[in-house]
Amino acid sequence: MIKIIQAYYLKQKMLRLHFSDNSFGDYDLQPLVDRDAELVLPLKDDEYFKQFFLELGALCWRNGLELCPDSIHQKLAEKHQLHYEVQAV
C-alpha cells in the first residue's frame, strides 16, 4: 500500500508529493477543483487549499476531503509524471 509521506505546495493548485516507495511527482489538483463538487468548493480559496495535511498517508483537508494515495500515485504513473529518488549507497 502506497502512502504519501511528504507534501509541499508548489503553486496555484499544484503539490509535490513524495510517496513511501521513494517516488515523487507534481500533482495538479485544478481538474478536481473545477468539478464544483461540494467537498472541493473550499479548495478554490488559495489559503484554504494550502491548509492540506497528511493523515495515515492520505492527502486531507479539514472539511473531510481525503484523497487516496494509491489513486494519485497511479494517475501520476500513467502520465509518466512519477519520478524515483536515487538511493545513496
HUWO-V595165 format. One record per run of one state. SS is the DSSP state (hx for helix, st for strand, lp for the rest). FROM is the first residue (numbers start at 1). LEN is the number of residues. Records with the same first field share a line. If there is no record, write none. Layout:
SS->FROM-LEN  FROM-LEN
This chain:
lp->1-3  12-2  20-3  29-1  34-7  45-1  50-3  56-2  61-5  68-1  79-4  85-5
st->4-8  14-6  23-6  53-3  58-3  66-2  83-2
hx->30-4  41-4  46-4  69-10
